[in-house]
C-alpha cells in the first residue's frame, strides 16, 4: 500500500472535468485507488464517489493505492 497527499489547486475545486480525467486514469490500473478527505473515502474509479467528496480549492486529500501495479500508478498519478 502506498499513499501520498495532494492539494487541490483549481479555483473551482474538484469539479466534473478533472474528476473525469482522474477516473479515466485510475481505470488504467488494476490497483485499488482511493481518495480520502475528512474521514470519508471515495473510489477513484467512480465519478459519483469522487464528486460526493465535495473537494474544494486548497483542500488536501490523501490518495491510497493498493495492488499489483501500485508503484507505477503512484508514479503516474503523483
N, CA, C and O atoms as CSV, one atom per row, in Angstrom:
chain,resi,resn,atom,element,x,y,z
A,1,UNK,N,N,0.850,-1.180,0.000
A,1,UNK,CA,C,0.000,0.000,0.000
A,1,UNK,C,C,0.892,1.238,0.000
A,1,UNK,O,O,1.823,1.345,0.798
A,2,UNK,N,N,0.598,2.158,-0.894
A,2,UNK,CA,C,1.320,3.418,-0.996
A,2,UNK,C,C,0.332,4.564,-0.815
A,2,UNK,O,O,-0.844,4.444,-1.157
A,3,UNK,N,N,0.826,5.680,-0.272
A,3,UNK,CA,C,-0.033,6.848,-0.047
A,3,UNK,C,C,0.734,8.123,-0.376
A,3,UNK,O,O,1.957,8.177,-0.246
A,4,UNK,N,N,0.006,9.139,-0.800
A,4,UNK,CA,C,0.580,10.468,-0.938
A,4,UNK,C,C,-0.539,11.490,-0.761
A,4,UNK,O,O,-1.718,11.175,-0.929
A,5,UNK,N,N,-0.154,12.710,-0.421
A,5,UNK,CA,C,-1.132,13.785,-0.230
A,5,UNK,C,C,-1.132,14.688,-1.457
A,5,UNK,O,O,-0.105,14.890,-2.105
A,6,UNK,N,N,-2.296,15.218,-1.756
A,6,UNK,CA,C,-2.466,16.115,-2.907
A,6,UNK,C,C,-3.362,17.277,-2.497
A,6,UNK,O,O,-4.409,17.081,-1.881
A,7,UNK,N,N,-2.940,18.484,-2.846
A,7,UNK,CA,C,-3.738,19.676,-2.552
A,7,UNK,C,C,-4.393,20.149,-3.852
A,7,UNK,O,O,-3.729,20.259,-4.882
A,8,UNK,N,N,-5.685,20.425,-3.798
A,8,UNK,CA,C,-6.436,20.881,-4.962
A,8,UNK,C,C,-6.109,22.357,-5.210
A,8,UNK,O,O,-6.269,23.207,-4.334
A,9,UNK,N,N,-5.649,22.627,-6.425
A,9,UNK,CA,C,-5.232,23.995,-6.758
A,9,UNK,C,C,-6.231,24.717,-7.654
A,9,UNK,O,O,-6.195,25.944,-7.745
A,10,UNK,N,N,-7.108,23.990,-8.306
A,10,UNK,CA,C,-8.087,24.593,-9.210
A,10,UNK,C,C,-9.023,25.497,-8.401
A,10,UNK,O,O,-9.551,25.062,-7.378
A,11,UNK,N,N,-9.239,26.744,-8.835
A,11,UNK,CA,C,-10.093,27.663,-8.078
A,11,UNK,C,C,-11.541,27.202,-7.940
A,11,UNK,O,O,-12.255,27.674,-7.056
A,12,UNK,N,N,-11.981,26.291,-8.798
A,12,UNK,CA,C,-13.358,25.795,-8.747
A,12,UNK,C,C,-13.444,24.520,-7.887
A,12,UNK,O,O,-14.541,24.040,-7.599
A,13,UNK,N,N,-12.311,23.985,-7.487
A,13,UNK,CA,C,-12.299,22.742,-6.716
A,13,UNK,C,C,-12.233,21.538,-7.645
A,13,UNK,O,O,-11.902,21.673,-8.822
A,14,UNK,N,N,-12.541,20.389,-7.127
A,14,UNK,CA,C,-12.505,19.161,-7.927
A,14,UNK,C,C,-13.866,19.001,-8.591
A,14,UNK,O,O,-14.756,18.338,-8.058
A,15,UNK,N,N,-14.014,19.617,-9.762
A,15,UNK,CA,C,-15.282,19.580,-10.480
A,15,UNK,C,C,-15.288,18.434,-11.494
A,15,UNK,O,O,-14.348,17.641,-11.531
A,16,UNK,N,N,-16.317,18.341,-12.301
A,16,UNK,CA,C,-16.554,17.191,-13.177
A,16,UNK,C,C,-15.418,16.883,-14.149
A,16,UNK,O,O,-15.048,15.720,-14.307
A,17,UNK,N,N,-14.870,17.876,-14.785
A,17,UNK,CA,C,-13.832,17.587,-15.793
A,17,UNK,C,C,-12.585,16.941,-15.192
A,17,UNK,O,O,-12.186,15.873,-15.657
A,18,UNK,N,N,-11.942,17.548,-14.166
A,18,UNK,CA,C,-10.765,16.877,-13.606
A,18,UNK,C,C,-11.112,15.548,-12.926
A,18,UNK,O,O,-10.303,14.619,-12.932
A,19,UNK,N,N,-12.293,15.456,-12.349
A,19,UNK,CA,C,-12.710,14.192,-11.745
A,19,UNK,C,C,-12.827,13.114,-12.819
A,19,UNK,O,O,-12.431,11.969,-12.600
A,20,UNK,N,N,-13.368,13.478,-13.972
A,20,UNK,CA,C,-13.481,12.535,-15.087
A,20,UNK,C,C,-12.126,12.072,-15.586
A,20,UNK,O,O,-11.946,10.900,-15.915
A,21,UNK,N,N,-11.166,13.000,-15.642
A,21,UNK,CA,C,-9.813,12.640,-16.060
A,21,UNK,C,C,-9.171,11.687,-15.056
A,21,UNK,O,O,-8.471,10.748,-15.435
A,22,UNK,N,N,-9.415,11.941,-13.775
A,22,UNK,CA,C,-8.878,11.059,-12.737
A,22,UNK,C,C,-9.483,9.662,-12.842
A,22,UNK,O,O,-8.761,8.669,-12.741
A,23,UNK,N,N,-10.780,9.573,-13.040
A,23,UNK,CA,C,-11.464,8.279,-13.179
A,23,UNK,C,C,-10.893,7.515,-14.373
A,23,UNK,O,O,-10.637,6.314,-14.288
A,24,UNK,N,N,-10.701,8.215,-15.469
A,24,UNK,CA,C,-10.152,7.575,-16.670
A,24,UNK,C,C,-8.743,7.041,-16.409
A,24,UNK,O,O,-8.431,5.908,-16.775
A,25,UNK,N,N,-7.901,7.849,-15.782
A,25,UNK,CA,C,-6.523,7.435,-15.495
A,25,UNK,C,C,-6.500,6.302,-14.477
A,25,UNK,O,O,-5.751,5.340,-14.650
A,26,UNK,N,N,-7.303,6.395,-13.422
A,26,UNK,CA,C,-7.338,5.352,-12.389
A,26,UNK,C,C,-7.804,4.018,-12.972
A,26,UNK,O,O,-7.382,2.954,-12.519
A,27,UNK,N,N,-8.677,4.083,-13.980
A,27,UNK,CA,C,-9.179,2.875,-14.619
A,27,UNK,C,C,-8.123,2.108,-15.398
A,27,UNK,O,O,-8.351,0.964,-15.790
A,28,UNK,N,N,-6.975,2.723,-15.625
A,28,UNK,CA,C,-5.890,2.071,-16.352
A,28,UNK,C,C,-5.113,1.092,-15.479
A,28,UNK,O,O,-4.293,0.325,-15.984
A,29,UNK,N,N,-5.366,1.113,-14.173
A,29,UNK,CA,C,-4.593,0.296,-13.242
A,29,UNK,C,C,-5.457,-0.781,-12.602
A,29,UNK,O,O,-6.664,-0.613,-12.431
A,30,UNK,N,N,-4.815,-1.887,-12.252
A,30,UNK,CA,C,-5.511,-2.958,-11.548
A,30,UNK,C,C,-5.660,-2.628,-10.064
A,30,UNK,O,O,-6.578,-3.116,-9.404
A,31,UNK,N,N,-4.772,-1.817,-9.553
A,31,UNK,CA,C,-4.771,-1.468,-8.137
A,31,UNK,C,C,-6.050,-0.745,-7.727
A,31,UNK,O,O,-6.701,-0.083,-8.535
A,32,UNK,N,N,-6.388,-0.892,-6.459
A,32,UNK,CA,C,-7.488,-0.132,-5.872
A,32,UNK,C,C,-6.928,1.249,-5.522
A,32,UNK,O,O,-5.908,1.356,-4.842
A,33,UNK,N,N,-7.597,2.296,-5.986
A,33,UNK,CA,C,-7.139,3.663,-5.741
A,33,UNK,C,C,-8.255,4.402,-5.017
A,33,UNK,O,O,-9.377,4.498,-5.515
A,34,UNK,N,N,-7.937,4.920,-3.844
A,34,UNK,CA,C,-8.928,5.598,-3.012
A,34,UNK,C,C,-8.481,7.013,-2.705
A,34,UNK,O,O,-7.289,7.289,-2.575
A,35,UNK,N,N,-9.458,7.909,-2.591
A,35,UNK,CA,C,-9.212,9.288,-2.171
A,35,UNK,C,C,-9.864,9.454,-0.803
A,35,UNK,O,O,-10.995,9.014,-0.596
A,36,UNK,N,N,-9.156,10.086,0.132
A,36,UNK,CA,C,-9.699,10.297,1.456
A,36,UNK,C,C,-9.668,11.772,1.824
A,36,UNK,O,O,-8.672,12.467,1.625
A,37,UNK,N,N,-10.787,12.222,2.363
A,37,UNK,CA,C,-10.924,13.621,2.795
A,37,UNK,C,C,-11.919,13.659,3.951
A,37,UNK,O,O,-13.033,13.148,3.833
A,38,UNK,N,N,-11.521,14.261,5.057
A,38,UNK,CA,C,-12.400,14.422,6.215
A,38,UNK,C,C,-13.040,13.096,6.648
A,38,UNK,O,O,-14.253,13.021,6.845
A,39,UNK,N,N,-12.232,12.075,6.790
A,39,UNK,CA,C,-12.687,10.741,7.238
A,39,UNK,C,C,-13.702,10.098,6.298
A,39,UNK,O,O,-14.445,9.206,6.705
A,40,UNK,N,N,-13.739,10.541,5.054
A,40,UNK,CA,C,-14.588,9.914,4.034
A,40,UNK,C,C,-13.683,9.370,2.940
A,40,UNK,O,O,-12.629,9.937,2.652
A,41,UNK,N,N,-14.100,8.273,2.339
A,41,UNK,CA,C,-13.302,7.622,1.308
A,41,UNK,C,C,-14.100,7.520,0.023
A,41,UNK,O,O,-15.295,7.225,0.033
A,42,UNK,N,N,-13.407,7.774,-1.098
A,42,UNK,CA,C,-14.031,7.665,-2.416
A,42,UNK,C,C,-13.200,6.737,-3.291
A,42,UNK,O,O,-11.973,6.720,-3.203
A,43,UNK,N,N,-13.872,5.974,-4.127
A,43,UNK,CA,C,-13.218,5.115,-5.101
A,43,UNK,C,C,-12.820,5.994,-6.283
A,43,UNK,O,O,-13.677,6.632,-6.895
A,44,UNK,N,N,-11.518,6.033,-6.614
A,44,UNK,CA,C,-11.030,6.888,-7.692
A,44,UNK,C,C,-11.493,6.421,-9.068
A,44,UNK,O,O,-11.282,7.118,-10.061
A,45,UNK,N,N,-12.115,5.259,-9.137
A,45,UNK,CA,C,-12.619,4.748,-10.413
A,45,UNK,C,C,-14.109,5.023,-10.587
A,45,UNK,O,O,-14.733,4.550,-11.537
A,46,UNK,N,N,-14.676,5.802,-9.648
A,46,UNK,CA,C,-16.100,6.124,-9.682
A,46,UNK,C,C,-16.310,7.636,-9.638
A,46,UNK,O,O,-15.994,8.289,-8.643
A,47,UNK,N,N,-16.840,8.174,-10.714
A,47,UNK,CA,C,-17.085,9.620,-10.813
A,47,UNK,C,C,-18.007,10.101,-9.681
A,47,UNK,O,O,-17.722,11.114,-9.043
A,48,UNK,N,N,-19.090,9.392,-9.435
A,48,UNK,CA,C,-20.030,9.800,-8.384
A,48,UNK,C,C,-19.375,9.784,-7.015
A,48,UNK,O,O,-19.611,10.671,-6.195
A,49,UNK,N,N,-18.554,8.778,-6.771
A,49,UNK,CA,C,-17.872,8.674,-5.489
A,49,UNK,C,C,-16.938,9.866,-5.274
A,49,UNK,O,O,-16.905,10.445,-4.188
A,50,UNK,N,N,-16.188,10.227,-6.300
A,50,UNK,CA,C,-15.270,11.374,-6.209
A,50,UNK,C,C,-16.039,12.670,-6.003
A,50,UNK,O,O,-15.686,13.473,-5.138
A,51,UNK,N,N,-17.081,12.879,-6.784
A,51,UNK,CA,C,-17.863,14.115,-6.685
A,51,UNK,C,C,-18.537,14.241,-5.313
A,51,UNK,O,O,-18.732,15.351,-4.819
A,52,UNK,N,N,-18.888,13.118,-4.704
A,52,UNK,CA,C,-19.538,13.136,-3.384
A,52,UNK,C,C,-18.608,13.653,-2.289
A,52,UNK,O,O,-19.077,14.084,-1.237
A,53,UNK,N,N,-17.297,13.615,-2.522
A,53,UNK,CA,C,-16.367,14.154,-1.521
A,53,UNK,C,C,-16.500,15.666,-1.382
A,53,UNK,O,O,-16.215,16.220,-0.320
A,54,UNK,N,N,-16.927,16.331,-2.439
A,54,UNK,CA,C,-17.085,17.786,-2.391
A,54,UNK,C,C,-15.791,18.519,-2.121
A,54,UNK,O,O,-15.771,19.481,-1.353
A,55,UNK,N,N,-14.706,18.076,-2.745
A,55,UNK,CA,C,-13.396,18.679,-2.508
A,55,UNK,C,C,-13.321,20.081,-3.115
A,55,UNK,O,O,-13.588,20.272,-4.302
A,56,UNK,N,N,-12.961,21.035,-2.302
A,56,UNK,CA,C,-12.875,22.444,-2.699
A,56,UNK,C,C,-11.405,22.846,-2.891
A,56,UNK,O,O,-10.489,22.075,-2.608
A,57,UNK,N,N,-11.213,24.062,-3.374
A,57,UNK,CA,C,-9.874,24.604,-3.554
A,57,UNK,C,C,-9.125,24.599,-2.229
A,57,UNK,O,O,-9.688,24.895,-1.175
A,58,UNK,N,N,-7.857,24.260,-2.305
A,58,UNK,CA,C,-6.943,24.206,-1.165
A,58,UNK,C,C,-7.224,23.045,-0.204
A,58,UNK,O,O,-6.513,22.899,0.791
A,59,UNK,N,N,-8.235,22.220,-0.472
A,59,UNK,CA,C,-8.447,21.019,0.334
A,59,UNK,C,C,-7.328,20.042,0.044
A,59,UNK,O,O,-6.890,19.902,-1.098
A,60,UNK,N,N,-6.872,19.373,1.077
A,60,UNK,CA,C,-5.855,18.346,0.892
A,60,UNK,C,C,-6.524,16.992,1.032
A,60,UNK,O,O,-7.355,16.789,1.917
A,61,UNK,N,N,-6.161,16.074,0.164
A,61,UNK,CA,C,-6.707,14.728,0.254
A,61,UNK,C,C,-5.578,13.728,0.218
A,61,UNK,O,O,-4.519,13.979,-0.357
A,62,UNK,N,N,-5.817,12.610,0.830
A,62,UNK,CA,C,-4.863,11.515,0.850
A,62,UNK,C,C,-5.263,10.551,-0.251
A,62,UNK,O,O,-6.435,10.196,-0.370
A,63,UNK,N,N,-4.308,10.127,-1.049
A,63,UNK,CA,C,-4.569,9.157,-2.100
A,63,UNK,C,C,-3.844,7.878,-1.726
A,63,UNK,O,O,-2.631,7.870,-1.518
A,64,UNK,N,N,-4.608,6.792,-1.644
A,64,UNK,CA,C,-4.077,5.494,-1.247
A,64,UNK,C,C,-4.196,4.531,-2.430
A,64,UNK,O,O,-5.250,4.428,-3.059
A,65,UNK,N,N,-3.104,3.833,-2.718
A,65,UNK,CA,C,-3.062,2.898,-3.836
A,65,UNK,C,C,-2.619,1.534,-3.313
A,65,UNK,O,O,-1.580,1.416,-2.662
A,66,UNK,N,N,-3.419,0.506,-3.605
A,66,UNK,CA,C,-3.113,-0.852,-3.161
A,66,UNK,C,C,-3.283,-1.821,-4.323
A,66,UNK,O,O,-4.341,-1.867,-4.950
A,67,UNK,N,N,-2.237,-2.594,-4.609
A,67,UNK,CA,C,-2.380,-3.604,-5.649
A,67,UNK,C,C,-1.078,-3.900,-6.378
A,67,UNK,O,O,-0.012,-3.393,-6.028
A,68,UNK,N,N,-1.199,-4.732,-7.393
A,68,UNK,CA,C,-0.048,-5.226,-8.137
A,68,UNK,C,C,0.749,-4.118,-8.821
A,68,UNK,O,O,1.978,-4.171,-8.848
A,69,UNK,N,N,0.081,-3.138,-9.362
A,69,UNK,CA,C,0.771,-2.075,-10.104
A,69,UNK,C,C,0.777,-0.743,-9.346
A,69,UNK,O,O,0.747,0.329,-9.949
A,70,UNK,N,N,0.817,-0.833,-8.013
A,70,UNK,CA,C,0.721,0.377,-7.195
A,70,UNK,C,C,1.885,1.344,-7.409
A,70,UNK,O,O,1.684,2.559,-7.390
A,71,UNK,N,N,3.081,0.833,-7.610
A,71,UNK,CA,C,4.245,1.713,-7.801
A,71,UNK,C,C,4.122,2.513,-9.099
A,71,UNK,O,O,4.403,3.712,-9.120
A,72,UNK,N,N,3.709,1.862,-10.166
A,72,UNK,CA,C,3.521,2.550,-11.447
A,72,UNK,C,C,2.394,3.566,-11.319
A,72,UNK,O,O,2.525,4.701,-11.777
A,73,UNK,N,N,1.286,3.163,-10.698
A,73,UNK,CA,C,0.134,4.054,-10.539
A,73,UNK,C,C,0.526,5.289,-9.728
A,73,UNK,O,O,0.155,6.407,-10.085
A,74,UNK,N,N,1.267,5.094,-8.649
A,74,UNK,CA,C,1.652,6.221,-7.813
A,74,UNK,C,C,2.553,7.186,-8.594
A,74,UNK,O,O,2.371,8.402,-8.529
A,75,UNK,N,N,3.509,6.645,-9.319
A,75,UNK,CA,C,4.405,7.486,-10.110
A,75,UNK,C,C,3.632,8.335,-11.113
A,75,UNK,O,O,3.918,9.521,-11.276
A,76,UNK,N,N,2.669,7.739,-11.776
A,76,UNK,CA,C,1.943,8.454,-12.812
A,76,UNK,C,C,0.858,9.382,-12.255
A,76,UNK,O,O,0.559,10.406,-12.869
A,77,UNK,N,N,0.269,9.047,-11.118
A,77,UNK,CA,C,-0.773,9.895,-10.536
A,77,UNK,C,C,-0.214,11.050,-9.712
A,77,UNK,O,O,-0.829,12.112,-9.618
A,78,UNK,N,N,0.930,10.839,-9.131
A,78,UNK,CA,C,1.521,11.858,-8.272
A,78,UNK,C,C,1.957,13.014,-9.118
A,78,UNK,O,O,2.487,13.996,-8.597
